[in-house]
Amino acid sequence: FFFYSADYRFVLKTCTKREAAFLMSALPPYHQHLMSHRFTLLCRFFGLHRVQQRSGKVVYFVVMGNIFPIDKPVHERFDLKGSTRNRFTTDTERADPNVVLKDLDFINAKRKLQLGEDKKRRLLAQVKKDC
C-alpha cells in the first residue's frame, strides 16, 4: 500500500519483513552511492519503520521522497523496476484512479519515453551508474 504525507513530500509504503531486512543490509552501499552520484535515479529512502499493532501483528514500512509534482495532475503512474516477473496490476487495482501501474502494464500499453539524443545519453549513463 502507498500513503502520502499531508504535504505530499513523502510516500509511505508497506513492505515485508524480508524486504525490510534487505534494505537494512543494502543501506551502507546505498548511502555511499547517493553521496557519490548526485543525479542518481534511485529512490530516496528517508526511513524504515516497524510498528506493532495491539493484535501483535507487525507492519513494516518505508518513507521515501515523492517525485511527483503536487501542483500538476498525474494521469498515469508507473513503478518501473526493470523486471517483468509478476509486474502487472490486477483489474481490481486498475479500478482505483490512483493506481500505480507496473512494468508489464507499461509494455502492454506500448508506452515509450520520448527523449532527445542528449537526454537519452544522460539517462542511459545514469542508469548504468545506478546499476
Secondary structure in CASP SS format (residue, H / E / C, confidence):
PFRMAT SS
TARGET T0000
AUTHOR 0000-0000-0000
METHOD secondary structure of the structure
MODEL  1
F C 1.00
F E 1.00
F E 1.00
Y E 1.00
S C 1.00
A C 1.00
D C 1.00
Y C 1.00
R C 1.00
F E 1.00
V E 1.00
L E 1.00
K E 1.00
T E 1.00
C E 1.00
T C 1.00
K H 1.00
R H 1.00
E H 1.00
A H 1.00
A H 1.00
F H 1.00
L H 1.00
M H 1.00
S H 1.00
A H 1.00
L H 1.00
P H 1.00
P H 1.00
Y H 1.00
H H 1.00
Q H 1.00
H H 1.00
L H 1.00
M H 1.00
S H 1.00
H C 1.00
R C 1.00
F C 1.00
T C 1.00
L C 1.00
L C 1.00
C C 1.00
R C 1.00
F E 1.00
F E 1.00
G E 1.00
L E 1.00
H E 1.00
R E 1.00
V E 1.00
Q E 1.00
Q C 1.00
R C 1.00
S C 1.00
G C 1.00
K C 1.00
V E 1.00
V E 1.00
Y E 1.00
F E 1.00
V E 1.00
V E 1.00
M E 1.00
G E 1.00
N C 1.00
I C 1.00
F C 1.00
P C 1.00
I C 1.00
D C 1.00
K C 1.00
P C 1.00
V C 1.00
H C 1.00
E C 1.00
R E 1.00
F E 1.00
D E 1.00
L C 1.00
K C 1.00
G C 1.00
S C 1.00
T C 1.00
R C 1.00
N C 1.00
R C 1.00
F C 1.00
T C 1.00
T C 1.00
D H 1.00
T H 1.00
E H 1.00
R H 1.00
A C 1.00
D C 1.00
P C 1.00
N C 1.00
V C 1.00
V E 1.00
L E 1.00
K E 1.00
D H 1.00
L H 1.00
D H 1.00
F H 1.00
I H 1.00
N H 1.00
A C 1.00
K C 1.00
R C 1.00
K C 1.00
L C 1.00
Q C 1.00
L C 1.00
G C 1.00
E H 1.00
D H 1.00
K H 1.00
K H 1.00
R H 1.00
R H 1.00
L H 1.00
L H 1.00
A H 1.00
Q H 1.00
V H 1.00
K H 1.00
K H 1.00
D H 1.00
C C 1.00
END
